[in-house]
Amino acid sequence: MKIKWLNKIIEFKFHDWHYAHIHFVMIVPHTMEFTKRDEFPTYLNQSGLVGSGAEIGVQSGCYSEILLSRWKGNGLFSIDAWQHFDDDIYVDIANLSTEQHLDLYANTSLKLRPFGDRSIIWRMTSHEASRIIPDKTLDFCYLDADHSYKGVLNDLKLWVPKIKNGGIICGHDYINDGTHYTKEGVLIGDFGVQKAVGKISNELNWKIHVTEFDEYPSWFATIAGN
């Protein structure tokens, strides 16, 4: 028997005179104890999740840079449309003009260039990218694009199938649902992250971990094996 406890493998083999060799595997997942999203890369390393990952909704590339700097994975897909959408459809402070998005895209490309082949930047929508990446190939996927209930629900349906068994589905802005404004009264956006995550979590029996020390918390769930 092999037992994975933290990042160590212990193997036991049982034999007797009457039965063939019995060999089975028990996987005990890491406990998520990190309190800020910037600690997530360390958790991935400790869990042996060092293959491929994706961030959906990159904007300026700040979190992609943190992931690539601290995570020991082979490659990160940084995916963002970097374009303006109809204001009535996408109500979010990040819905800038296409010209502004092009500046962000260019700056992000330069910011992530030092990571070489480990950084894969795709300028496309979440839906377009999900059609390219095969199912069960990602160690994690971090959602930070459309924060509306419909937007998050759509992204969950697109990206959960892309995660390997034992991998992590997660995302940003796990704040109270509804329309949010800054202290100065500037519209931040319409949020439905908690409702969407809660719906899928109930259906798939996820245990949700939230980074309680972040100003805008992130949420994390492990994809159970079949």
GURORO-70726 format. One record per atom (N, C-alpha, C, CB): x, y, z negated. Coordinates in steps of 0.001 Angstrom, whole numbers, plus 500000, padded with zeros to 6 digits. Glycine has a CB too. Layout:
// GURORO-70726
XYZ;...
This chain:
// GURORO-70726
500852498808500000;500000500000500000;500883501236500000;499039500009498773;500511502243500784;501223503520500774;500332504557500118;501626503963502216;500865505255499128;500109506321498489;500839507622498746;499930506065496962;500131508588499330;500728509897499550;500354510789498378;500262510518500905;501336511101497561;501097511958496403;501959513195496567;501412511218495055;501323514351496731;501998515556497142;502690515276498479;503014516033496056;504015515452498551;504643515222499851;505524513976499824;505470516441500266;505203513021498954;506000511808498868;505162510588499217;506598511658497472;505782509612499841;505117508364500201;505662507249499312;505325508027501716;504764506541498655;505144505378497855;504488504171498486;504725505536496349;505264503136498736;504735501970499434;504743500756498521;505543501686500704;503589500045498513;503471498802497773;503036497704498731;502472498942496595;503610496522498626;503233495401499465;502854494228498566;504384495015500439;501735493610498904;501243492507498103;501294491210498911;499812492790497616;501796490155498302;501868488844498946;501362487779497955;503340488528499417;500798486751498434;500580485569497600;500685484344498493;499190485621496871;500497483160497927;500705481925498674;499578481633499655;500853480773497721;498426482269499458;497249481869500217;496808482888501262;496124481614499281;497229484139501108;496726485189501989;497874485891502706;495899486205501193;497549486419503864;498542487166504631;498859488486503928;498039487425506073;499894489106504378;500314490395503830;499202491433503936;501566490896504550;498932492134502845;497894493176502805;498590494532502748;496925492983501570;498179495433503618;498823496746503704;497752497788503974;499923496774504816;497578498727503052;496586499766503289;497102501092502756;495236499403502632;496425502172503157;496911503522502859;495869504289502063;497258504282504158;496340504976501033;495481505878500271;496099507267500340;495312505399498781;495329508255500754;495846509620500857;495198510483499783;495584510214502272;496018511058498917;495532511965497884;495905513378498297;496123511609496477;494945514221498716;495278515541499225;495816516462498138;494065516163499867;496583517434498553;497065518458497639;495887519237497081;498057519401498343;496048519716495863;495065520621495285;495402522037495728;495035520510493729;494420522759496228;494649524139496641;494615525036495404;493587524594497693;495768525567495040;495856526408493860;496345527820494182;496769525770492850;496665528075495455;497159529405495813;496037530434495688;497735529405497249;496393531657495315;495401532696495036;495407533827496060;495640533266493666;496383533804496990;496449534796498061;496715534090499379;497544535856497777;496209534654500460;496360533988501758;497818533930502207;495526534705502813;498654534859501725;500059534850502119;500793533626501562;500744536132501645;500174532931500600;500769531722500031;500354530465500803;500371531585498561;499444530618501735;498946529485502515;500055528761503283;497886529961503486;501015529482503921;502081528773504638;502868527808503746;503031529775505252;503098528185502492;503804527301501569;502994526044501311;504101528021500250;501690526208501165;500807525051500975;500881524110502176;499350525514500752;500891524673503366;500994523858504580;502296523064504585;500906524745505837;503391523718504235;504690523040504202;504687521893503198;505805524034503858;504162522143502021;504140521131500971;503234519957501335;503683521750499658;502226520239502152;501278519201502555;501722518428503782;499939519812502815;502837518828504361;503309518160505567;502539518533506811;503247516696505381;501804519647506754;501026520118507912;501897521089508710;499675520810507458;502826520533509453;503837521346510136;503877521054511641;505218521097509519;502715520798512199;502623520588513639;502214521874514329;501629519467513964;500964521928514802;500444523107515504;499308523743514716;499961522729516916;499225525064514793;498150525805514142;497632526888515061;498627526413512819;496530527529514661;495955528599515473;495363529686514593;494885528045516416;495510530912515037;494811532038514430;493895532623515497;495815533120513871;492600532713515183;491618533261516123;491237534653515630;490347532328516247;491604535667516385;491413537043515950;492719537548515363;490255537156514917;493562538120516187;494938538433515791;495147539928515590;495914537916516835;494514540726516423;494619542185516442;496070542653516493;493933542773515219;496664543061515371;498021543615515379;499094542561515163;498146544674514322;498707541318514890;499666540235514732;500304540126513358;500723540388515726;499796540867512385;500424540875511061;500376539507510381;499749541905510176;499214538844510425;499137537548509743;499836536457510537;497682537161509503;499792536548511869;500565535598512676;502046535689512331;500352535862514183;502526536904512102;503929537096511743;504239536442510389;504269538600511702;503333536593509429;503533535972508116;503543534454508240;502435536419507129;502609533920508997;502555532470509187;503841531944509814;501356532092510059;504280532573510873;505480532107511577;506747532293510740;505628532848512904;506757533287509870;507930533549509031;508056532525507904;507856534960508446;506913532069507371;506947531247506157;506557529790506381;506039531840505129;505903529516507468;505450528160507778;506503527461508626;504080528182508512;506728526179508395;507746525419509109;507186524663510313;508410524449508167;506006525052510750;505340524351511836;506022524517513189;503935524819511934;505624523648514120;506215523659515461;505738524824516318;505904522368516163;504459525198516169;503947526251517032;502627526820516560;503794525737518417;502457528133516740;501228528825516363;500603529464517593;501504529892515279;499331529148517845;498565529812518891;497931531068518293;497477528857519494;498336532235518775;497751533506518342;496781533947519433;498864534606518074;495481533850519133;494450533994520165;493558535193519868;493601532713520268;493430536066520844;492587537258520699;492201537739522096;493328538395519893;490981538237522227;490539538752523537;491198540085523867;489013538912523561;491544540846522836;492125542178523014;491356542967524084;493619542066523401;490063543092523850;489224543871524751;488028544419523981;488758543013525955;487413545449524543;486232546035523917;484988545242524292;486073547510524329;484086545054523298;482800544407523544;481677545416523294;482627543145522641;480514545124523814;479355545992523632;479147546267522143;478086545353524252;479033547545521786;478899547934520377;477640547382519726;478904549436520257;476618547113520497;475383546563519948;475517545062519657;474223546810520917;476480544431520309;476683542987520136;477740542713519081;477088542334521466;478834543477519117;479938543268518179;480099544514517322;481264542938518932;479496544482516130;479521545625515211;480670545439514236;478165545774514450;481815546053514537;483001545846513709;483982546980513955;483661544472514009;484655547409512895;485627548495513007;486781548120513943;486172548861511622;486978546819514137;488050546339515014;487659546352516487;488451544939514614;486416546730516794;485966546769518188;486409548083518837;484417546610518274;487686548158519101;488299549358519657;488114549412521171;489788549410519303;488597550480521780;488550550578523238;489518549553523833;488904552027523718;489274549187525067;490164548223525717;491574548779525817;489640547859527113;491703550089526005;493030550711526069;493773550536524750;492910552208526413;493072550740523637;493691550541522324;494062549071522108;492741551017521207;493200548185522585;493478546754522457;494719546351523255;492270545937522923;494898546959524402;496078546652525209;497354547067524487;495993547349526572;497293548187523777;498441548622522979;498727547607521871;498186550027522372;497669547123521218;497832546130520161;498411544832520713;496494545859519475;497928544445521883;498415543223522533;499914543324522838;497625542954523833;500316544459523385;501724544667523723;502594544672522464;501900545988524495;502132545376521433;502903545451520189;502975544090519492;502284546490519244;501883543327519558;501883541991518968;502871541084519681;500482541382519016;502911541177521000;503850540364521783;505288540648521382;503666540624523281;505595541918521154;506941542294520731;507222541837519301;507128543807520844;506205541958518453;506363541588517042;506652540104516882;505111541958516253;506015539274517703;506154537823517565;507243537238518466;504835537156517872;507851538076519272;508885537601520202;510064536925519499;509396538759521028;510496537393518315;511636536747517650;511403535277517304;511968537494516395;510157534837517310;509872533445516941;509955532493518133;508494533348516313;510265533035519291;510519532215520471;509373531301520849;511730531399520254;509713530047521148;508722529085521628;507696528691520564;509420527850522129;507960529018519305;507000528696518238;505770529595518311;507664528833516858;505881530697518996;504775531647519115;504160531567520508;505256533084518822;502875531174520554;502135531108521821;500984532106521733;501603529643522115;501028533131522557;500023534191522505;499095534063523709;500693535596522473;497805533918523418;496810533815524478;495845534982524392;496051532480524392;495758535760525474;494763536825525535;493502536253526184;495303538069526332;492619535739525352;491365535148525819;490386535065524661;491603533743526434;489133534825524963;488133534719523905;488282533399523161;486716534847524486;487648533338522026;487652532113521224;487101530943522024;486833532306519939;486023531174522737;485388530124523533;486312529646524644;484069530626524128;486963530575525333;487873530205526421;489037529364525909;488405531460527121;489607529772524780;490751529039524229;490355527654523733;491383529829523091;489163527549523152;488724526262522602;488540525213523692;487421526436521831;488306525652524914;488130524709526027;489458524110526468;487458525403527212;490562524742526084;491883524287526514;492526523361525484;492790525482526773;492383523703524203;493041522926523153;492272521634522892;493158523755521853;492923520488522963;492236519201522761;491749519034521318;493172518041523127;490763518191521142;490239517889519809;491293517192518965;488978517017519907;491211517431517661;492067516771516652;493562516916516939;491719515297516572;493973518134517300;495394518380517567;495996519461516670;495578518771519014;495171520204515953;495670521296515115;495743520885513644;494777522530515268;496788521340512962;496896521135511520;496036522137510765;498355521246511069;495826523302511362;494948524298510744;494450525269511802;495682525059509614;493356525924511480;492835527002512318;492279528081511400;491736526482513311;492788529308511559;492399530441510718;491514531383511543;493663531195510165;490270531553511123;489293532349511862;489221533777511317;487910531688511797;489470534748512184;489428536150511760;488997537017512934;490810536613511215;487952536586513623;487488537303514814;486141537981514524;487359536330516027;485079537492515121;483734538031514900;483248537567513525;482741537572516034;483000538519512610;482643538170511235;481137538101511000;483246539168510290;480343538296512038;478890538179511879;478513536720511657;478149538748513118;477321536495511131;476869535125510878;476918534288512149;475446535126510306;476373534814513227;476351534089514491;477758533863515018;475522534843515522;478611534890514890;479976534779515394;480782533723514654;480673536112515292;480695533721513325;481440532746512530;480895531338512767;481372533104511028;479566531223512837;478956529918513077;479414529346514416;477423530025513041;479456530195515440;479921529742516759;481384529299516708;479748530863517803;482222530089516018;483642529732515930;483848528425515164;484430530859515257;483061528221514124;483173526962513372;482816525768514263;482252526992512125;481778525919515039;481368524817515922;482417524554517006;480007525131516574;483112525619517423;484141525470518454;485430524862517902;484442526821519086;485814525246516682;487159524949516216;487274523812515203;487728526158515628;486225523509514485;486305522370513553;486719521081514282;484942522161512845;486179520794515471;486599519571516178;488068519555516585;485759519389517403;488718520717516585;490121520788517004;491087520403515884;490443522186517493;490589520279514647;491437520029513495;491649518535513285;490832520657512246;492893518157513017;493203516767512684;492555516378511359;494727516553512617;492349515094511160;491909514611509865;492958514988508815;491673513072509896;492497515610507744;493410516075506708;493921517479506935;494562515151506606;493559518086508087;493953519454508379;493022520457507704;493970519685509882;493271521744507959;492561522815507267;491824523721508251;493535523637506427;490539523968507980;489786525013508659;489633526151507646;488373524486509186;489842527371508092;489866528477507130;489577529796507843;491234528544506403;489488530866507072;489199532150507688;489276533304506706;487843532117508317;489154534494507246;489326535735506485;487966536350506122;490169536746507293;488008537333505246;486862538195504915;485674537423504358;486425538958506140;485944536618503328;484884535889502629;484276536832501592;485435534572501951;483559537834502099;482950538861501254;481431538760501359;483437540285501663;480733539504500515;479278539454500517;478721539764501903;478713540432499491;477716539006502290;477103539211503600;476376540548503663;476135538072503920;476294541103504871;475607542371505063;476514543383505746;475117542919503728;476047544606505874;476808545676506515;477700546354505484;475862546706507180;478980546494505801;479942547090504869;480488548403505419;481098546115504588;480768549334504459;481331550636504798;482537550905503897;480263551765504650;483444551768504354;484545552214503506;484004553191502465;485676552874504354;484845553566501506;484437554540500486;484097555885501102;485538554715499446;484669556119502269;484407557391502974;483168557305503860;485620557787503827;482504556151503872;481285555995504650;481496555535506076;480558557265504668;482717555107506411;483004554614507758;482571553153507870;484516554765508095;481853552846508939;481368551481509140;482531550503509304;480449551418510367;482512549431508509;483495548360508665;482947547276509574;483882547768507298;481687546883509344;481088545885510212;479975545099509548;482131544948510691;479333544255510336;478298543347509849;478937541996509540;477146543193510891;478754541519508317;479412540292507876;478392539210507512;480317540582506677;478733537990507930;477908536841507576;478766535615507353;476871536567508658;480013535848506912;480977534756506753;480504533752505706;482355535312506363;480075534241504557;479687533336503479;478494532468503869;479360534128502222;477527533061504535;476340532291504946;476709531217505968;475267533230505536;477530531586506949;477910530632507997;478764529499507428;478672531350509123;479758529852506619;480618528832506010;479808527944505085;481779529484505239;478888528563504336;478040527792503428;477170526787504159;477169528718502623;476643527186505303;475792526286506085;476562525050506545;475216527022507298;477720525278507172;478509524156507670;479096523343506515;479630524661508588;479466524034505442;480011523347504274;478999522375503678;480446524360503219;477757522785503598;476709521903503069;476477520708503987;475399522680502882;476553520955505281;476318519875506240;477443518844506227;476160520445507641;478689519316506046;479855518438506145;480484518106504787;480892519079507032;479839518599503717;480287518306502349;481709518786502086;480199516815502083;481995520027502486;483299520615502228;483367521152500805;483598521729503237;484568521173500256;484847521900499028;485604523157499436;485669521024497994;485035524324499169;485618525585499624;486544526179498565;484513526586499975;487751526510498996;488698527219498131;488774528674498604;490124526537498155;488730529622497666;488747531048497998;489926531719497296;487406531731497594;490649532575498025;491783533311497443;491258534523496682;492795533755498550;491036534327495417;490347535318494598;491152536584494334;489973534706493303;492472536553494529;493286537729494247;493506538622495469;494612537299493699;492970538235496615;493035539094497797;491898540108497767;492975538251499094;492174541327498231;491113542338498301;489999541867499224;491676543693498789;490385541288500353;489437540653501264;489774539159501281;489503541288502723;489079538368500470;489442536960500267;489362536125501545;488546536350499219;490148535065501549;490079534059502598;489490532782502015;491481533794503214;488952531944502881;488365530667502454;489079529522503176;486822530630502743;489091528346502542;489824527196503083;489054525907502778;491268527128502487;489069524975503725;488427523672503534;489230522613504261;486959523686504039;489329521435503659;490037520322504270;489075519486505110;490712519452503195;489507519128506304;488702518275507179;488941516823506792;489048518516508686;487901516169506330;488024514776505873;488161513845507074;486798514365505009;488842512732506868;488990511748507917;487722510956508146;490113510822507594;487626510382509344;486441509575509683;486610508161509165;486200509557511212;
